[in-house]
């Protein structure tokens, strides 16, 4: 999976980049659904300069190009790490929901075919 990282108002250090790769490597378990050409675009930004006043001072936005479509998610947090954690959870929920939907549609289609064949057996 290819990961592109952009920042706005945030310094991207080696430790933050390692944290991003560690958290987003969790998405590798969905590799069979995403495919080998999946691309991930991550934008980290600082939403406010008043650290004490805002609970959502940092935002993390992601666009995942996979499965023939674009999946996007946004998360906010008091720190960059908190925003990335929320983003990982949100993206995992979206991907697993899409997989469940595809599985349900396939089963429903198979059920329709099976019932058709039963009725037209003679």
CORGIQUI-V53392 format. One record per residue. N is the residue number from 0. RES is the residue in one small letter. D_CENTER is the distance of its C-alpha to the mean C-alpha in whole Angstrom. Layout:
N/RES/D_CENTER
N/RES/D_CENTER
This chain:
0/x/12
1/x/13
2/x/12
3/x/14
4/x/14
5/x/16
6/x/18
7/x/20
8/x/23
9/x/21
10/x/23
11/x/21
12/x/22
13/x/22
14/x/21
15/x/18
16/x/17
17/x/18
18/x/16
19/x/13
20/x/13
21/x/14
22/x/11
23/x/9
24/x/11
25/x/10
26/x/8
27/x/11
28/x/12
29/x/10
30/x/12
31/x/15
32/x/12
33/x/10
34/x/14
35/x/15
36/x/15
37/x/11
38/x/11
39/x/8
40/x/10
41/x/10
42/x/13
43/x/15
44/x/17
45/x/20
46/x/21
47/x/24
48/x/27
49/x/29
50/x/27
51/x/29
52/x/29
53/x/25
54/x/23
55/x/20
56/x/21
57/x/18
58/x/15
59/x/11
60/x/10
61/x/7
62/x/7
63/x/6
64/x/10
65/x/10
66/x/12
67/x/14
68/x/12
69/x/10
70/x/7
71/x/7
72/x/6
73/x/9
74/x/11
75/x/15
76/x/17
77/x/20
78/x/19
79/x/17
80/x/16
81/x/15
82/x/13
83/x/11
84/x/11
85/x/10
86/x/7
87/x/6
88/x/8
89/x/6
90/x/3
91/x/5
92/x/8
93/x/6
94/x/6
95/x/10
96/x/11
97/x/11
98/x/13
99/x/15
100/x/16
101/x/17
102/x/19
103/x/21
104/x/22
105/x/23
106/x/25
107/x/26
108/x/27
109/x/29
110/x/31
111/x/32
112/x/33
113/x/35
114/x/37
115/x/38
116/x/40
117/x/41
118/x/43
119/x/44
120/x/45
121/x/49
